Amino acid sequence: MMLIFANLVLWVGYRLSVDNMQEVWRDLTDLSADSTLYTLEQRRNDLRADLKLLASNPDLVRAILYYDELVLNRIAADWELFVSEKRLYDQVRLIDLSGQERLRVDLTSHGASRVSTDQLQNKSGRYYVQQGLAMDAGTIYASPIDLNVEQGKIEIPYKPMIRLVTPLDVDGEIKALLAVNALASHILGDLQRHARLVHGGLLLLDESGNYLRGFSSNQEWQFMFPESSNGSLQFNESYPDVWAMMQQTPSGQINRPEGIFSYRTVTYGTSGITHSYRLVVVMTEEQQQALLLPQRNLWLFIALVLTLLLVFAIVIMGGYRSGQLEAKPVVNRRSVDLWHLFR
């Protein structure tokens, strides 16, 4: 009975310890989600501020009215300095109403340089140009984060990109577009730095539940290759119930048998044309069990040692009692006939 009671106490202690650890993990996943969201929002706000700064250049009015080469040269010089110093932008472009690039500065391995006139392209068929032309002055269109496409092909090695476009107006009339290609690798780099502090996975999902950052690299960017499949399930396929619950609120925590999911939403774009991304800090059941394994082994070791000690104590006590019984003298008492006392 004592052995059963001792192991029951140990089991209760172990369960309380596990519950306490899971509560700590829930708090940590929420804290990690909040701190990572703050970083992503700061990055997004910086992109917006940079685009507005570029759009405020007074030379742009003359440039989009006359496309004077001297003015374009001044703007190009400013853009080259901006791109070289920031190193966050792959391209900065001035695009006319027909979708034709009129000025473009590219980031290169040696800094930034203006693209020659004969290398400028017509982008009228690209979705971000069409969206930008449909917007009001002062608004910002942010494209979905995807892989860069050049000459109709996905660039290798992959270059994650987010494009921001704002219409440029003169006297209230849209005359051109200012477009920047921001390197989303910096956003993913921010996630990588935060991921080192997370006990679990740090994911970034698009509006359809596709992985931009997954548990492993082979899960990422699969939506860019619809004609081929490597068999990797996307988040909405692996965790359909969790994904459905995430659609109900922009942030929260979901505790399921599959794991702990703390999620937040970051939105890019203005004027009703936005794209939202789910930042998810997750501790799957497998990850929790792996973290609990040392503690489980410790409690099992304690239970084993305690069981052996109790068994040893029971054996010793049993032997001691047997010895006492064997050593105890037997007292022979003669029956006393009390009758003679009354004679």
C-alpha positions as CSV (number, residue, x, y, z in Angstrom):
1,M,0.0,0.0,0.0
2,M,2.8,2.4,0.9
3,L,4.4,1.7,-2.5
4,I,1.2,2.5,-4.4
5,F,0.7,5.7,-2.4
6,A,4.3,6.9,-3.0
7,N,4.0,6.3,-6.8
8,L,0.7,8.0,-6.8
9,V,2.2,11.1,-5.2
10,L,5.0,11.1,-7.7
11,W,2.5,10.8,-10.6
12,V,0.6,13.8,-9.3
13,G,3.8,15.8,-8.9
14,Y,4.8,14.9,-12.5
15,R,1.4,16.0,-13.9
16,L,1.6,19.3,-12.0
17,S,5.1,19.9,-13.3
18,V,3.9,19.2,-16.9
19,D,0.9,21.5,-16.5
20,N,3.2,24.2,-15.2
21,M,5.6,23.8,-18.1
22,Q,2.8,23.9,-20.6
23,E,1.5,27.1,-19.0
24,V,5.0,28.6,-19.3
25,W,5.1,27.6,-23.0
26,R,1.7,29.2,-23.7
27,D,3.0,32.5,-22.2
28,L,6.3,32.2,-24.1
29,T,4.6,31.6,-27.5
30,D,2.4,34.6,-26.9
31,L,5.4,36.8,-25.9
32,S,7.4,35.5,-29.0
33,A,4.5,36.3,-31.3
34,D,4.1,39.8,-29.9
35,S,7.8,40.7,-30.2
36,T,8.1,39.3,-33.7
37,L,4.9,41.1,-34.8
38,Y,6.4,44.4,-33.5
39,T,9.5,43.8,-35.6
40,L,7.5,43.1,-38.8
41,E,5.3,46.1,-38.2
42,Q,8.3,48.3,-37.9
43,R,9.7,46.9,-41.1
44,R,6.4,47.5,-42.9
45,N,6.2,51.1,-41.5
46,D,9.8,51.8,-42.7
47,L,8.9,50.6,-46.2
48,R,5.9,53.0,-46.3
49,A,8.0,55.9,-45.0
50,D,10.7,55.3,-47.6
51,L,8.2,55.2,-50.5
52,K,6.6,58.4,-49.3
53,L,10.0,60.0,-49.0
54,L,10.9,59.1,-52.6
55,A,7.5,60.3,-53.8
56,S,8.1,63.7,-52.2
57,N,11.0,64.6,-54.5
58,P,10.0,67.9,-56.1
59,D,11.9,66.9,-59.3
60,L,9.3,64.1,-59.9
61,V,6.7,66.6,-61.1
62,R,8.9,67.9,-63.9
63,A,10.0,64.4,-64.7
64,I,6.6,63.0,-65.2
65,L,5.4,66.0,-67.2
66,Y,8.3,66.2,-69.6
67,Y,10.7,63.3,-68.9
68,D,13.5,65.8,-69.2
69,E,16.8,63.9,-69.3
70,L,18.6,66.3,-67.0
71,V,15.9,66.0,-64.4
72,L,15.9,62.2,-64.7
73,N,19.7,62.2,-64.2
74,R,19.2,64.1,-60.9
75,I,16.5,61.8,-59.7
76,A,18.6,58.7,-60.8
77,A,21.6,60.0,-58.7
78,D,19.3,60.4,-55.7
79,W,17.9,56.9,-56.1
80,E,21.4,55.4,-56.6
81,L,22.5,56.9,-53.3
82,F,19.2,55.8,-51.6
83,V,19.4,52.2,-52.9
84,S,23.1,51.8,-52.1
85,E,22.7,53.0,-48.5
86,K,19.6,51.2,-47.7
87,R,20.3,47.9,-49.5
88,L,16.7,46.9,-48.8
89,Y,15.5,47.6,-52.3
90,D,16.2,45.7,-55.5
91,Q,14.7,48.2,-57.8
92,V,13.2,51.7,-57.8
93,R,11.2,52.6,-60.9
94,L,9.2,55.5,-62.5
95,I,6.5,54.0,-64.7
96,D,4.2,56.0,-67.1
97,L,0.5,55.4,-67.6
98,S,1.2,53.0,-70.4
99,G,3.1,50.7,-68.1
100,Q,6.5,51.7,-69.6
101,E,9.5,52.1,-67.3
102,R,10.9,55.6,-67.8
103,L,13.5,55.4,-65.1
104,R,14.9,52.5,-63.2
105,V,17.7,52.0,-60.7
106,D,18.8,48.5,-59.7
107,L,20.8,47.2,-56.7
108,T,23.9,45.4,-57.9
109,S,26.8,43.7,-56.1
110,H,28.8,46.9,-56.5
111,G,26.1,49.3,-55.2
112,A,23.3,50.7,-57.4
113,S,23.2,51.9,-61.0
114,R,20.7,53.3,-63.4
115,V,19.5,50.9,-66.1
116,S,20.1,52.1,-69.7
117,T,17.1,53.2,-71.7
118,D,17.3,50.3,-74.1
119,Q,16.9,47.9,-71.1
120,L,13.7,49.5,-69.7
121,Q,10.7,47.2,-69.9
122,N,7.0,47.6,-70.3
123,K,5.2,46.3,-67.2
124,S,1.6,47.0,-68.3
125,G,0.7,43.3,-67.9
126,R,2.0,43.1,-64.3
127,Y,-0.7,43.0,-61.6
128,Y,1.0,45.6,-59.4
129,V,1.0,48.2,-62.2
130,Q,-2.7,47.6,-62.9
131,Q,-3.5,47.9,-59.3
132,G,-1.5,51.0,-58.9
133,L,-3.2,52.8,-61.8
134,A,-6.6,52.1,-60.3
135,M,-5.7,53.8,-57.0
136,D,-5.9,57.3,-55.7
137,A,-2.9,59.6,-55.2
138,G,-1.3,59.2,-51.8
139,T,-2.4,55.6,-51.4
140,I,0.0,52.7,-51.4
141,Y,-0.5,49.3,-53.0
142,A,1.6,46.5,-51.6
143,S,1.8,43.3,-53.6
144,P,1.7,39.8,-52.1
145,I,5.1,38.6,-51.0
146,D,6.3,36.2,-53.7
147,L,9.4,35.3,-55.7
148,N,10.8,37.8,-58.2
149,V,10.0,37.1,-61.9
150,E,12.3,38.4,-64.7
151,Q,11.5,38.0,-68.3
152,G,8.6,35.7,-67.4
153,K,10.7,33.3,-65.3
154,I,11.2,32.9,-61.6
155,E,14.6,34.2,-60.7
156,I,17.2,31.7,-59.5
157,P,18.3,31.7,-56.7
158,Y,15.0,32.6,-55.2
159,K,14.6,36.3,-54.5
160,P,11.5,36.9,-52.2
161,M,10.0,40.3,-53.0
162,I,7.3,42.7,-52.0
163,R,6.4,45.5,-54.4
164,L,5.1,48.8,-53.3
165,V,3.4,51.2,-55.7
166,T,2.0,54.7,-55.2
167,P,0.4,56.9,-57.9
168,L,2.0,60.3,-58.7
169,D,-0.3,63.1,-59.5
170,V,-0.1,66.6,-60.9
171,D,-2.9,69.0,-59.9
172,G,-5.1,66.0,-58.9
173,E,-4.5,64.0,-62.0
174,I,-2.6,60.7,-61.9
175,K,0.4,61.0,-64.3
176,A,2.7,58.1,-63.4
177,L,3.6,55.4,-60.8
178,L,6.4,55.2,-58.4
179,A,7.3,51.5,-57.7
180,V,9.9,49.9,-55.5
181,N,10.8,46.3,-55.2
182,A,11.6,45.6,-51.6
183,L,13.7,42.6,-50.7
184,A,11.5,40.4,-48.5
185,S,14.6,38.5,-47.5
186,H,15.0,41.1,-44.8
187,I,11.6,40.3,-43.5
188,L,12.5,36.6,-43.5
189,G,15.8,37.4,-41.9
190,D,14.0,39.2,-39.1
191,L,11.9,36.0,-38.6
192,Q,15.1,33.9,-38.6
193,R,16.6,36.0,-35.8
194,H,13.5,35.7,-33.7
195,A,13.2,32.0,-34.4
196,R,16.5,31.4,-32.5
197,L,14.7,32.4,-29.3
198,V,11.6,30.3,-29.9
199,H,11.1,26.8,-28.5
200,G,9.1,25.5,-31.5
201,G,8.4,26.8,-35.0
202,L,8.0,30.4,-36.2
203,L,5.9,30.5,-39.4
204,L,4.7,33.1,-41.9
205,L,1.6,32.2,-43.9
206,D,-0.2,34.0,-46.7
207,E,-3.9,34.6,-46.9
208,S,-4.4,31.1,-48.3
209,G,-2.5,29.3,-45.7
210,N,0.7,28.7,-47.8
211,Y,4.1,28.8,-46.1
212,L,6.3,31.8,-46.8
213,R,8.4,30.5,-43.9
214,G,7.7,26.9,-42.8
215,F,9.0,24.3,-40.5
216,S,11.4,23.3,-43.3
217,S,12.5,24.9,-46.6
218,N,10.8,22.3,-48.8
219,Q,7.4,23.6,-47.6
220,E,8.0,27.2,-48.7
221,W,6.9,29.0,-51.9
222,Q,5.0,25.9,-53.2
223,F,2.2,28.2,-54.5
224,M,4.6,29.7,-57.0
225,F,4.9,26.3,-58.6
226,P,1.3,25.0,-59.1
227,E,2.4,22.7,-61.9
228,S,4.6,20.7,-59.7
229,S,4.3,19.3,-56.2
230,N,6.9,17.9,-53.8
231,G,4.2,16.3,-51.6
232,S,4.5,18.9,-48.8
233,L,1.2,19.9,-47.3
234,Q,0.6,23.6,-46.6
235,F,-0.5,24.8,-43.2
236,N,-4.2,25.0,-44.0
237,E,-4.0,21.3,-45.2
238,S,-1.9,20.0,-42.2
239,Y,-4.0,21.9,-39.6
240,P,-7.4,22.6,-41.2
241,D,-9.2,23.1,-37.8
242,V,-6.6,25.5,-36.5
243,W,-6.6,27.4,-39.8
244,A,-10.4,27.8,-39.7
245,M,-10.2,29.1,-36.1
246,M,-7.5,31.6,-37.1
247,Q,-9.9,33.2,-39.6
248,Q,-12.2,34.3,-36.8
249,T,-9.9,36.8,-35.1
250,P,-6.7,38.7,-36.2
251,S,-4.8,37.4,-33.1
252,G,-5.1,34.9,-30.4
253,Q,-3.9,31.5,-29.1
254,I,-5.3,28.1,-30.0
255,N,-4.6,25.1,-27.8
256,R,-5.3,21.9,-29.6
257,P,-4.1,18.3,-29.3
258,E,-1.8,19.1,-32.2
259,G,0.0,21.8,-30.2
260,I,0.0,25.4,-29.0
261,F,-0.6,28.0,-31.7
262,S,-0.1,31.7,-31.0
263,Y,-0.9,33.8,-34.0
264,R,-0.8,37.5,-35.1
265,T,-1.7,39.4,-38.3
266,V,0.4,41.9,-40.1
267,T,-1.2,43.8,-43.0
268,Y,0.4,45.6,-46.0
269,G,-1.2,48.2,-48.2
270,T,-3.8,50.9,-47.9
271,S,-7.1,52.1,-49.3
272,G,-8.9,48.8,-49.0
273,I,-6.4,46.9,-51.2
274,T,-4.4,45.0,-48.6
275,H,-2.7,41.7,-48.1
276,S,-2.6,40.1,-44.6
277,Y,-0.1,37.5,-43.3
278,R,-0.4,35.2,-40.3
279,L,2.6,35.1,-38.1
280,V,2.4,31.9,-36.1
281,V,4.5,30.7,-33.2
282,V,3.7,27.0,-32.7
283,M,4.8,24.3,-30.3
284,T,3.6,21.1,-31.8
285,E,2.7,18.0,-29.6
286,E,5.9,16.3,-30.9
287,Q,8.0,19.3,-29.9
288,Q,6.4,19.4,-26.5
289,Q,7.0,15.7,-25.9
290,A,10.7,16.1,-27.0
291,L,11.1,18.9,-24.4
292,L,9.4,16.9,-21.7
293,L,11.5,13.8,-22.3
294,P,14.4,14.8,-19.9
295,Q,11.9,15.7,-17.2
296,R,9.9,12.5,-17.8
297,N,13.1,10.5,-17.5
298,L,14.0,12.3,-14.3
299,W,10.7,11.5,-12.7
300,L,10.9,7.9,-13.8
301,F,14.4,7.7,-12.3
302,I,13.1,9.2,-9.0
303,A,10.1,6.7,-9.1
304,L,12.5,3.8,-9.7
305,V,14.9,4.8,-7.0
306,L,12.0,5.4,-4.5
307,T,10.4,2.0,-5.4
308,L,13.7,0.2,-4.9
309,L,14.3,2.0,-1.5
310,L,10.8,1.2,-0.4
311,V,11.1,-2.5,-1.4
312,F,14.5,-2.6,0.3
313,A,13.0,-1.0,3.4
314,I,10.1,-3.5,3.4
315,V,12.5,-6.4,3.1
316,I,14.7,-5.1,5.9
317,M,11.7,-4.4,8.1
318,G,10.3,-7.9,7.4
319,G,13.6,-9.5,8.2
320,Y,13.9,-7.5,11.4
321,R,10.4,-8.5,12.6
322,S,11.1,-12.2,11.8
323,G,14.3,-12.0,13.8
324,Q,12.5,-10.5,16.7
325,L,9.9,-13.2,16.7
326,E,12.5,-15.9,16.5
327,A,14.6,-14.4,19.3
328,K,11.8,-13.8,21.7
329,P,11.9,-16.3,24.7
330,V,9.0,-18.6,25.3
331,V,7.7,-18.3,28.9
332,N,6.2,-21.6,30.3
333,R,3.7,-20.7,32.9
334,R,2.4,-23.5,35.1
335,S,-1.2,-23.5,35.6
336,V,-1.9,-22.4,39.1
337,D,-4.5,-24.3,41.0
338,L,-6.1,-21.5,43.0
339,W,-8.5,-23.8,44.8
340,H,-6.0,-24.7,47.6
341,L,-5.9,-21.1,48.6
342,F,-9.4,-21.3,49.9
343,R,-9.0,-24.5,51.8
